[in-house]
C-alpha cells in the first residue's frame, strides 16, 4: 500500500510538471505572436548605430556593422493579407488608422538611426575632378503592403461608366497625410510628427517649395508596396554638392531659417497631374550632417532609383 501511494504521488507530480511546461510554451508562443520582442529589435538597431557613430574616434567605422533589420508589415482592415508572406499584420479600420501606422513607422525609423544627432556614415575621401561627391546611404526600415480590404478607403472614382471599382486607382493623398503629420503628436512626445522629422509646424513651406518647381505632394498607390526609409549623406558638404549628386531637376530649393534645406521631387511626372511630385526632404541634423528625413517611396520603382542609394544600411 505504501509503495503504490508513493507511485501515485510521483505520477501526479510528473503530470503537473508536464502541464507547467506546456503552459510555459503556450505563453511564450503568444508573447512572440504579439510581437513584444519588436521593441527589442529596435533597441538593438539603435544601439548598433550609436556604437558605429562613436567608433569614428578610433577609425573603426567601416568594420563596425549596423544590426538593423527591415520589418515587413501588412495593413489590413479584415486581418487578411495576400500581398506578403508571413508579414506582421496591423489591423486598421480608417484612413487615420493607416496614417497612424505609417507615421509610427517613420518615427521608429528616425529614432533607430539617431534622429539626425548621430553620424554613422562619416566622411569619405573621394578624389574626383569636381571635388568630393556626397553619397546617400539609405536605411530601409519597413516594407509596407496594403491588403485589398483597404482599397475602397482610398478609391479614386474616375467617373468612367461601367468601369469596375476594382480597376479604379486606390491612392493616399500625400498632402492629406502630411496634414496628419502636422496635426498629430508623436506618442510620448509633445511635438508633432512633422516637427519631429523636419522641424516644421505645418506643410505650407513645403507646398511653396513644390509650387516653385511646378510640383505637388503626389499620391501613395496602395495597390503597390512601399518602403519607409531614411538616409545619411557621407560628407557634410554644401547643398549644391549634395544636389549635384542627383539628376538635374530633381530638387526644389527651400531657403528657410530651419533645418530643412531641400525638397526632393521626382524626375518623372504623375499620371494624375502633369507635374512632378514629392519624394522626400533633406535636412541638416544636430550632428551638422545632412540626412534624408523619413519618407515613403514605392518599392522597386524609378522613384527609389532616383535616390541613388550608395548602399543600404539595413538587413533584408
Secondary structure, DSSP 8 states (H G I E B T S, - for coil): -HHHHHHHHHHHHHHHHHHHHHHHHHHHHHHHHTTTTHHHHHHHHHHHHHHHHHGGGGT-GGGS----B-EEEEEESSS--SSSSS-EEEE--SHHHHHHHHHHHHHHHHHHTTTT---SS-------TTS----EEEEEEEEEEE-GGGGGGSB-----TT--GGGS-BEEEHHHHHHHHHHSB-TTSSSBHHHHHHS-SSSHHHHHHHHHTTEE--EEETTS-EEEEEEEESS---HHHHHHTS-TT-EEE---SSSEEEEEE-SS--SSSSSEEEEEEEEE-TTS-EEEEEEEEETTSHHHHHT-EEEE-SB-
